Amino acid sequence: MLERKQSSTLVCWATLLLGAMDTASGFLMFVAPAFTIRLMGISESYQDVLIRFIGAFVFGVGSLYLLALGWSKLTRSWQALRIVWMGTGWIRLCVGLGTSVFIIQGQLSIAWITVPLVDLLTAAFQIATVLSGKFPKND
């Protein structure tokens, strides 16, 4: 019983953190692209429309965590959140691998390294949590 409670608490806090992080980052990229890129430590300039497009995507991923968490709490079912964790884990894996390749090829500067690091570690955590059976289950 205690292990299940700890698992539920961990998943809820991780979902809140990841959802808030991506929602806030995406929102900032959308409304203040140049400021946000500087905040990330990236000195190169990019077209605002490109950063805003990325921001809309990041906001969508972040808010998906929060919507699924709310739905799971409302329905008292972990099913929606489990699906979102697998889906966003896959998205983060793809983004992490893609940005890693772009950095290695010199298409993105090393200043972008936090993107693949965060996305690959988060993807591994989420996918491993679901596939290992440590994700909360419905009773």
OpenMM code with the backbone's topology and positions (N, CA, C; nanometers):
from openmm import Vec3, app, unit

residues = "MET LEU GLU ARG LYS GLN SER SER THR LEU VAL CYS TRP ALA THR LEU LEU LEU GLY ALA MET ASP THR ALA SER GLY PHE LEU MET PHE VAL ALA PRO ALA PHE THR ILE ARG LEU MET GLY ILE SER GLU SER TYR GLN ASP VAL LEU ILE ARG PHE ILE GLY ALA PHE VAL PHE GLY VAL GLY SER LEU TYR LEU LEU ALA LEU GLY TRP SER LYS LEU THR ARG SER TRP GLN ALA LEU ARG ILE VAL TRP MET GLY THR GLY TRP ILE ARG LEU CYS VAL GLY LEU GLY THR SER VAL PHE ILE ILE GLN GLY GLN LEU SER ILE ALA TRP ILE THR VAL PRO LEU VAL ASP LEU LEU THR ALA ALA PHE GLN ILE ALA THR VAL LEU SER GLY LYS PHE PRO LYS ASN ASP".split()
positions = [
    Vec3(0.0823, -0.1199, 0.0000),
    Vec3(0.0000, 0.0000, 0.0000),
    Vec3(0.0861, 0.1255, 0.0000),
    Vec3(0.1915, 0.1279, 0.0825),
    Vec3(0.2779, 0.2446, 0.0911),
    Vec3(0.3494, 0.2679, -0.0418),
    Vec3(0.3959, 0.1596, -0.1057),
    Vec3(0.4655, 0.1733, -0.2335),
    Vec3(0.3732, 0.2326, -0.3391),
    Vec3(0.2477, 0.1907, -0.3421),
    Vec3(0.1513, 0.2432, -0.4386),
    Vec3(0.1264, 0.3914, -0.4121),
    Vec3(0.1169, 0.4295, -0.2868),
    Vec3(0.0962, 0.5699, -0.2496),
    Vec3(0.2170, 0.6536, -0.2905),
    Vec3(0.3380, 0.6012, -0.2677),
    Vec3(0.4589, 0.6730, -0.3075),
    Vec3(0.4652, 0.6883, -0.4588),
    Vec3(0.4280, 0.5849, -0.5307),
    Vec3(0.4267, 0.5887, -0.6762),
    Vec3(0.3286, 0.6940, -0.7264),
    Vec3(0.2102, 0.6977, -0.6681),
    Vec3(0.1091, 0.7964, -0.7062),
    Vec3(0.1583, 0.9381, -0.6798),
    Vec3(0.2191, 0.9583, -0.5638),
    Vec3(0.2704, 1.0903, -0.5278),
    Vec3(0.3808, 1.1333, -0.6230),
    Vec3(0.4738, 1.0432, -0.6536),
    Vec3(0.5836, 1.0743, -0.7455),
    Vec3(0.5304, 1.1112, -0.8836),
    Vec3(0.4381, 1.0331, -0.9348),
    Vec3(0.3817, 1.0595, -1.0676),
    Vec3(0.3088, 1.1938, -1.0689),
    Vec3(0.2324, 1.2228, -0.9657),
    Vec3(0.1601, 1.3506, -0.9603),
    Vec3(0.2560, 1.4694, -0.9565),
    Vec3(0.3573, 1.4623, -0.8705),
    Vec3(0.4529, 1.5730, -0.8613),
    Vec3(0.5350, 1.5870, -0.9889),
    Vec3(0.5781, 1.4758, -1.0460),
    Vec3(0.6546, 1.4819, -1.1712),
    Vec3(0.5696, 1.5411, -1.2827),
    Vec3(0.4433, 1.5019, -1.2886),
    Vec3(0.3528, 1.5547, -1.3908),
    Vec3(0.3319, 1.7045, -1.3726),
    Vec3(0.3106, 1.7481, -1.2507),
    Vec3(0.2948, 1.8915, -1.2238),
    Vec3(0.4200, 1.9693, -1.2627),
    Vec3(0.5368, 1.9178, -1.2249),
    Vec3(0.6630, 1.9848, -1.2569),
    Vec3(0.6850, 1.9931, -1.4077),
    Vec3(0.6709, 1.8798, -1.4759),
    Vec3(0.6925, 1.8774, -1.6208),
    Vec3(0.5887, 1.9617, -1.6937),
    Vec3(0.4649, 1.9528, -1.6501),
    Vec3(0.3598, 2.0328, -1.7123),
    Vec3(0.3833, 2.1816, -1.6939),
    Vec3(0.4173, 2.2217, -1.5726),
    Vec3(0.4433, 2.3636, -1.5457),
    Vec3(0.5658, 2.4122, -1.6222),
    Vec3(0.6714, 2.3313, -1.6252),
    Vec3(0.7947, 2.3688, -1.6947),
    Vec3(0.7693, 2.3916, -1.8435),
    Vec3(0.7058, 2.2969, -1.9093),
    Vec3(0.6828, 2.3092, -2.0529),
    Vec3(0.5772, 2.4144, -2.0856),
    Vec3(0.4730, 2.4222, -2.0045),
    Vec3(0.3697, 2.5228, -2.0292),
    Vec3(0.4287, 2.6633, -2.0171),
    Vec3(0.5056, 2.6877, -1.9117),
    Vec3(0.5670, 2.8195, -1.8923),
    Vec3(0.6701, 2.8493, -2.0010),
    Vec3(0.7557, 2.7518, -2.0317),
    Vec3(0.8570, 2.7720, -2.1368),
    Vec3(0.7915, 2.8010, -2.2709),
    Vec3(0.6923, 2.7217, -2.3045),
    Vec3(0.6227, 2.7413, -2.4314),
    Vec3(0.5537, 2.8761, -2.4383),
    Vec3(0.4888, 2.9151, -2.3297),
    Vec3(0.4216, 3.0448, -2.3259),
    Vec3(0.5223, 3.1578, -2.3451),
    Vec3(0.6350, 3.1503, -2.2728),
    Vec3(0.7377, 3.2538, -2.2861),
    Vec3(0.7954, 3.2580, -2.4273),
    Vec3(0.8198, 3.1422, -2.4872),
    Vec3(0.8708, 3.1401, -2.6246),
    Vec3(0.7716, 3.2058, -2.7199),
    Vec3(0.6445, 3.1877, -2.6926),
    Vec3(0.5406, 3.2412, -2.7801),
    Vec3(0.5269, 3.3926, -2.7658),
    Vec3(0.5261, 3.4425, -2.6423),
    Vec3(0.5020, 3.5858, -2.6212),
    Vec3(0.6297, 3.6696, -2.6197),
    Vec3(0.7433, 3.6097, -2.5867),
    Vec3(0.8698, 3.6843, -2.5793),
    Vec3(0.9846, 3.5970, -2.6300),
    Vec3(0.9866, 3.5664, -2.7597),
    Vec3(1.0844, 3.4711, -2.8126),
    Vec3(1.2306, 3.5115, -2.7909),
    Vec3(1.2669, 3.6348, -2.8190),
    Vec3(1.4069, 3.6768, -2.8044),
    Vec3(1.4503, 3.6704, -2.6577),
    Vec3(1.3653, 3.7172, -2.5678),
    Vec3(1.3943, 3.7132, -2.4246),
    Vec3(1.4143, 3.5697, -2.3771),
    Vec3(1.3274, 3.4803, -2.4198),
    Vec3(1.3323, 3.3410, -2.3750),
    Vec3(1.4583, 3.2714, -2.4244),
    Vec3(1.4948, 3.2956, -2.5489),
    Vec3(1.6168, 3.2348, -2.6035),
    Vec3(1.7388, 3.2833, -2.5255),
    Vec3(1.7437, 3.4130, -2.4936),
    Vec3(1.8548, 3.4654, -2.4121),
    Vec3(1.8537, 3.4021, -2.2731),
    Vec3(1.7342, 3.3838, -2.2165),
    Vec3(1.7198, 3.3213, -2.0850),
    Vec3(1.7760, 3.1790, -2.0859),
    Vec3(1.7641, 3.1115, -2.2000),
    Vec3(1.8167, 2.9758, -2.2150),
    Vec3(1.9681, 2.9761, -2.2356),
    Vec3(2.0290, 3.0952, -2.2470),
    Vec3(2.1731, 3.1053, -2.2661),
    Vec3(2.2161, 3.0919, -2.4110),
    Vec3(2.1232, 3.1107, -2.5027),
    Vec3(2.1523, 3.0958, -2.6451),
    Vec3(2.1726, 3.2347, -2.7037),
    Vec3(2.2914, 3.2571, -2.7620),
    Vec3(2.3239, 3.3910, -2.8117),
    Vec3(2.2869, 3.4109, -2.9584),
    Vec3(2.2725, 3.3031, -3.0346),
    Vec3(2.2358, 3.3175, -3.1750),
    Vec3(2.0958, 3.3768, -3.1856),
    Vec3(2.0713, 3.4461, -3.2946),
    Vec3(1.9364, 3.4997, -3.3146),
    Vec3(1.8608, 3.4089, -3.4113),
    Vec3(1.7349, 3.3969, -3.3880),
    Vec3(1.6465, 3.3155, -3.4707),
    Vec3(1.5245, 3.3988, -3.5041),
    Vec3(1.4591, 3.3665, -3.6133),
    Vec3(1.3364, 3.4375, -3.6470),
    Vec3(1.2332, 3.4151, -3.5368),
    Vec3(1.1702, 3.5232, -3.4959),
    Vec3(1.0693, 3.5135, -3.3901),
    Vec3(0.9601, 3.4131, -3.4234),
    Vec3(0.9196, 3.4081, -3.5495),
    Vec3(0.8108, 3.3178, -3.5871),
    Vec3(0.8502, 3.1715, -3.5627),
    Vec3(0.9759, 3.1366, -3.5852),
    Vec3(1.0218, 2.9997, -3.5604),
    Vec3(1.0171, 2.9680, -3.4111),
    Vec3(1.0660, 3.0589, -3.3288),
    Vec3(1.0652, 3.0371, -3.1839),
    Vec3(0.9213, 3.0326, -3.1324),
    Vec3(0.8347, 3.1156, -3.1873),
    Vec3(0.6941, 3.1128, -3.1458),
    Vec3(0.6284, 2.9801, -3.1834),
    Vec3(0.6616, 2.9279, -3.3007),
    Vec3(0.6089, 2.7984, -3.3436),
    Vec3(0.6536, 2.6890, -3.2465),
    Vec3(0.7824, 2.6891, -3.2123),
    Vec3(0.8348, 2.5924, -3.1152),
    Vec3(0.7640, 2.6119, -2.9809),
    Vec3(0.7437, 2.7376, -2.9425),
    Vec3(0.6757, 2.7683, -2.8168),
    Vec3(0.5345, 2.7131, -2.8117),
    Vec3(0.4633, 2.7246, -2.9233),
    Vec3(0.3268, 2.6707, -2.9279),
    Vec3(0.3286, 2.5198, -2.9069),
    Vec3(0.4249, 2.4516, -2.9678),
    Vec3(0.4376, 2.3066, -2.9521),
    Vec3(0.4726, 2.2705, -2.8074),
    Vec3(0.5715, 2.3387, -2.7504),
    Vec3(0.6140, 2.3108, -2.6131),
    Vec3(0.4988, 2.3383, -2.5159),
    Vec3(0.4265, 2.4470, -2.5381),
    Vec3(0.3094, 2.4781, -2.4555),
    Vec3(0.2058, 2.3666, -2.4655),
    Vec3(0.1838, 2.3170, -2.5860),
    Vec3(0.0876, 2.2085, -2.6058),
    Vec3(0.1255, 2.0832, -2.5292),
    Vec3(0.2529, 2.0475, -2.5331),
    Vec3(0.3000, 1.9293, -2.4591),
    Vec3(0.2841, 1.9521, -2.3091),
    Vec3(0.3265, 2.0686, -2.2617),
    Vec3(0.3174, 2.0975, -2.1186),
    Vec3(0.1747, 2.0983, -2.0672),
    Vec3(0.0861, 2.1612, -2.1429),
    Vec3(-0.0530, 2.1673, -2.0976),
    Vec3(-0.1208, 2.0309, -2.1066),
    Vec3(-0.0716, 1.9445, -2.1946),
    Vec3(-0.1260, 1.8089, -2.2032),
    Vec3(-0.1033, 1.7323, -2.0728),
    Vec3(0.0152, 1.7479, -2.0128),
    Vec3(0.0408, 1.6866, -1.8821),
    Vec3(-0.0649, 1.7321, -1.7812),
    Vec3(-0.0873, 1.8629, -1.7768),
    Vec3(-0.1784, 1.9186, -1.6768),
    Vec3(-0.3228, 1.8779, -1.7026),
    Vec3(-0.3635, 1.8765, -1.8290),
    Vec3(-0.4992, 1.8317, -1.8623),
    Vec3(-0.5203, 1.6857, -1.8235),
    Vec3(-0.4228, 1.6011, -1.8533),
    Vec3(-0.4350, 1.4586, -1.8203),
    Vec3(-0.4357, 1.4365, -1.6694),
    Vec3(-0.3544, 1.5133, -1.5973),
    Vec3(-0.3542, 1.5004, -1.4517),
    Vec3(-0.4903, 1.5410, -1.3951),
    Vec3(-0.5438, 1.6508, -1.4450),
    Vec3(-0.6767, 1.6940, -1.4009),
    Vec3(-0.7836, 1.5905, -1.4326),
    Vec3(-0.7785, 1.5345, -1.5532),
    Vec3(-0.8756, 1.4324, -1.5930),
    Vec3(-0.8616, 1.3077, -1.5052),
    Vec3(-0.7374, 1.2686, -1.4775),
    Vec3(-0.7149, 1.1510, -1.3935),
    Vec3(-0.7699, 1.1719, -1.2530),
    Vec3(-0.7530, 1.2915, -1.2002),
    Vec3(-0.8065, 1.3213, -1.0668),
    Vec3(-0.9595, 1.3234, -1.0697),
    Vec3(-1.0153, 1.3819, -1.1748),
    Vec3(-1.1609, 1.3925, -1.1875),
    Vec3(-1.2269, 1.2555, -1.2016),
    Vec3(-1.1677, 1.1689, -1.2827),
    Vec3(-1.2271, 1.0375, -1.3095),
    Vec3(-1.1778, 0.9293, -1.2144),
    Vec3(-1.0802, 0.9628, -1.1326),
    Vec3(-1.0176, 0.8662, -1.0417),
    Vec3(-0.9617, 0.7460, -1.1183),
    Vec3(-0.9048, 0.7756, -1.2338),
    Vec3(-0.8445, 0.6729, -1.3190),
    Vec3(-0.7095, 0.7238, -1.3687),
    Vec3(-0.6107, 0.6369, -1.3692),
    Vec3(-0.4764, 0.6724, -1.4145),
    Vec3(-0.4580, 0.6503, -1.5646),
    Vec3(-0.5595, 0.5976, -1.6321),
    Vec3(-0.5447, 0.5587, -1.7724),
    Vec3(-0.5017, 0.6750, -1.8626),
    Vec3(-0.5687, 0.7880, -1.8545),
    Vec3(-0.5350, 0.9025, -1.9408),
    Vec3(-0.3925, 0.9498, -1.9154),
    Vec3(-0.3544, 0.9572, -1.7895),
    Vec3(-0.2201, 1.0047, -1.7563),
    Vec3(-0.1134, 0.9052, -1.8020),
    Vec3(-0.1424, 0.7771, -1.7919),
    Vec3(-0.0487, 0.6743, -1.8392),
    Vec3(-0.0249, 0.6904, -1.9897),
    Vec3(-0.1314, 0.7128, -2.0656),
    Vec3(-0.1195, 0.7317, -2.2104),
    Vec3(-0.0397, 0.8584, -2.2408),
    Vec3(-0.0663, 0.9652, -2.1673),
    Vec3(0.0074, 1.0902, -2.1886),
    Vec3(0.1550, 1.0720, -2.1556),
    Vec3(0.1859, 0.9985, -2.0497),
    Vec3(0.3268, 0.9752, -2.0162),
    Vec3(0.3976, 0.8972, -2.1274),
    Vec3(0.3322, 0.7982, -2.1847),
    Vec3(0.3949, 0.7247, -2.2959),
    Vec3(0.4076, 0.8145, -2.4189),
    Vec3(0.3036, 0.8899, -2.4491),
    Vec3(0.3059, 0.9773, -2.5666),
    Vec3(0.4078, 1.0888, -2.5553),
    Vec3(0.4088, 1.1577, -2.4421),
    Vec3(0.5054, 1.2659, -2.4252),
    Vec3(0.6464, 1.2106, -2.4079),
    Vec3(0.6577, 1.0912, -2.3527),
    Vec3(0.7894, 1.0264, -2.3462),
    Vec3(0.8444, 1.0020, -2.4858),
    Vec3(0.7597, 0.9536, -2.5757),
    Vec3(0.8005, 0.9302, -2.7148),
    Vec3(0.8374, 1.0621, -2.7832),
    Vec3(0.7552, 1.1658, -2.7640),
    Vec3(0.7852, 1.2971, -2.8230),
    Vec3(0.9193, 1.3476, -2.7720),
    Vec3(0.9425, 1.3372, -2.6417),
    Vec3(1.0687, 1.3841, -2.5840),
    Vec3(1.1878, 1.3028, -2.6360),
    Vec3(1.1685, 1.1737, -2.6556),
    Vec3(1.2750, 1.0910, -2.7122),
    Vec3(1.3097, 1.1394, -2.8531),
    Vec3(1.2089, 1.1635, -2.9347),
    Vec3(1.2312, 1.2114, -3.0720),
    Vec3(1.2982, 1.3485, -3.0736),
    Vec3(1.2494, 1.4412, -2.9916),
    Vec3(1.3077, 1.5755, -2.9857),
    Vec3(1.4506, 1.5688, -2.9325),
    Vec3(1.4722, 1.4895, -2.8288),
    Vec3(1.6061, 1.4763, -2.7717),
    Vec3(1.7067, 1.4197, -2.8699),
    Vec3(1.6678, 1.3157, -2.9423),
    Vec3(1.7579, 1.2574, -3.0423),
    Vec3(1.7809, 1.3543, -3.1577),
    Vec3(1.6740, 1.4185, -3.2041),
    Vec3(1.6866, 1.5132, -3.3145),
    Vec3(1.7772, 1.6301, -3.2813),
    Vec3(1.7554, 1.6919, -3.1660),
    Vec3(1.8396, 1.8061, -3.1303),
    Vec3(1.9832, 1.7626, -3.1021),
    Vec3(2.0030, 1.6417, -3.0529),
    Vec3(2.1395, 1.5899, -3.0351),
    Vec3(2.2118, 1.5823, -3.1690),
    Vec3(2.1436, 1.5295, -3.2690),
    Vec3(2.2026, 1.5199, -3.4031),
    Vec3(2.2343, 1.6590, -3.4568),
    Vec3(2.1417, 1.7539, -3.4396),
    Vec3(2.1651, 1.8900, -3.4897),
    Vec3(2.2852, 1.9545, -3.4215),
    Vec3(2.3026, 1.9297, -3.2931),
    Vec3(2.4178, 1.9839, -3.2200),
    Vec3(2.5464, 1.9188, -3.2701),
    Vec3(2.5464, 1.7870, -3.2830),
    Vec3(2.6651, 1.7144, -3.3306),
    Vec3(2.7044, 1.7602, -3.4707),
    Vec3(2.6057, 1.7847, -3.5560),
    Vec3(2.6328, 1.8285, -3.6931),
    Vec3(2.6663, 1.9771, -3.7032),
    Vec3(2.6550, 2.0499, -3.5929),
    Vec3(2.6849, 2.1926, -3.5943),
    Vec3(2.5708, 2.2801, -3.6431),
    Vec3(2.4519, 2.2210, -3.6605),
    Vec3(2.3364, 2.2994, -3.7052),
    Vec3(2.2735, 2.3782, -3.5906),
    Vec3(2.2963, 2.3337, -3.4688),
    Vec3(2.2593, 2.4076, -3.3483),
    Vec3(2.3847, 2.4198, -3.2632),
    Vec3(2.3986, 2.5320, -3.1926),
    Vec3(2.5156, 2.5506, -3.1070),
    Vec3(2.5041, 2.4638, -2.9820),
    Vec3(2.6157, 2.4475, -2.9146),
    Vec3(2.6201, 2.3684, -2.7915),
    Vec3(2.5312, 2.4308, -2.6827),
    Vec3(2.4970, 2.5579, -2.6974),
    Vec3(2.4086, 2.6233, -2.6001),
    Vec3(2.2720, 2.5548, -2.5927),
    Vec3(2.2354, 2.4802, -2.6965),
    Vec3(2.1076, 2.4083, -2.6988),
    Vec3(2.1137, 2.2757, -2.6222),
    Vec3(2.2257, 2.2397, -2.5640),
    Vec3(2.2465, 2.1074, -2.5038),
    Vec3(2.1443, 2.0740, -2.3951),
    Vec3(2.0901, 2.1756, -2.3279),
    Vec3(1.9915, 2.1459, -2.2230),
    Vec3(1.8650, 2.0821, -2.2801),
    Vec3(1.8336, 2.1114, -2.4057),
    Vec3(1.7122, 2.0538, -2.4654),
    Vec3(1.7235, 1.9014, -2.4758),
    Vec3(1.8274, 1.8467, -2.5416),
    Vec3(1.8339, 1.7004, -2.5467),
    Vec3(1.8594, 1.6364, -2.4104),
    Vec3(1.9363, 1.7020, -2.3246),
    Vec3(1.9606, 1.6436, -2.1923),
    Vec3(1.8303, 1.6283, -2.1143),
    Vec3(1.7530, 1.7348, -2.1057),
    Vec3(1.6265, 1.7293, -2.0311),
    Vec3(1.5293, 1.6328, -2.0982),
    Vec3(1.5168, 1.6422, -2.2311),
    Vec3(1.4188, 1.5576, -2.2995),
    Vec3(1.4550, 1.4095, -2.2935),
    Vec3(1.5814, 1.3747, -2.3124),
    Vec3(1.6194, 1.2328, -2.3098),
    Vec3(1.6078, 1.1741, -2.1694),
    Vec3(1.6495, 1.2497, -2.0681),
    Vec3(1.6364, 1.2004, -1.9305),
    Vec3(1.4892, 1.1872, -1.8907),
    Vec3(1.4089, 1.2857, -1.9284),
    Vec3(1.2661, 1.2799, -1.8967),
    Vec3(1.1987, 1.1645, -1.9695),
    Vec3(1.2326, 1.1461, -2.0970),
    Vec3(1.1751, 1.0348, -2.1746),
    Vec3(1.2090, 0.9014, -2.1093),
    Vec3(1.3348, 0.8843, -2.0715),
    Vec3(1.3766, 0.7589, -2.0083),
    Vec3(1.2998, 0.7360, -1.8781),
    Vec3(1.2871, 0.8401, -1.7970),
    Vec3(1.2153, 0.8297, -1.6700),
    Vec3(1.0687, 0.7929, -1.6923),
    Vec3(1.0027, 0.8636, -1.7821),
    Vec3(0.8600, 0.8397, -1.8046),
    Vec3(0.8350, 0.7007, -1.8613),
    Vec3(0.9062, 0.6655, -1.9660),
    Vec3(0.8836, 0.5362, -2.0314),
    Vec3(0.9182, 0.4220, -1.9366),
    Vec3(1.0295, 0.4354, -1.8640),
    Vec3(1.0682, 0.3308, -1.7688),
    Vec3(0.9651, 0.3168, -1.6569),
    Vec3(0.9120, 0.4283, -1.6088),
    Vec3(0.8119, 0.4233, -1.5019),
    Vec3(0.6873, 0.3481, -1.5471),
    Vec3(0.6421, 0.3757, -1.6690),
    Vec3(0.5216, 0.3087, -1.7195),
    Vec3(0.5496, 0.1617, -1.7483),
    Vec3(0.6569, 0.1327, -1.8221),
    Vec3(0.6834, -0.0054, -1.8645),
    Vec3(0.7266, -0.0971, -1.7506),
    Vec3(0.7857, -0.0409, -1.6454),
    Vec3(0.8309, -0.1232, -1.5326),
    Vec3(0.7172, -0.1619, -1.4387),
    Vec3(0.6003, -0.1041, -1.4606),
    Vec3(0.4878, -0.1329, -1.3722),
    Vec3(0.4834, -0.0444, -1.2495),
    Vec3(0.5724, 0.0534, -1.2408),
    Vec3(0.5740, 0.1427, -1.1248),
    Vec3(0.4734, 0.2572, -1.1372),
    Vec3(0.4137, 0.2726, -1.2542),
    Vec3(0.3103, 0.3749, -1.2717),
    Vec3(0.1868, 0.3303, -1.1939),
    Vec3(0.1185, 0.4230, -1.1270),
    Vec3(0.0001, 0.3842, -1.0482),
    Vec3(-0.1040, 0.3104, -1.1322),
    Vec3(-0.1725, 0.2202, -1.0664),
    Vec3(-0.2781, 0.1423, -1.1319),
    Vec3(-0.4115, 0.1755, -1.0669),
    Vec3(-0.5172, 0.1517, -1.1403),
    Vec3(-0.6516, 0.1693, -1.0843),
    Vec3(-0.6846, 0.0497, -0.9963),
    Vec3(-0.7595, 0.0749, -0.8908),
    Vec3(-0.8023, -0.0358, -0.8033),
    Vec3(-0.9466, -0.0692, -0.8274),
] * unit.nanometer
topology = app.Topology()
chain = topology.addChain("A")
for resn in residues:
    res = topology.addResidue(resn, chain)
    for name in ("N", "CA", "C"):
        topology.addAtom(name, app.Element.getBySymbol(name[0]), res)
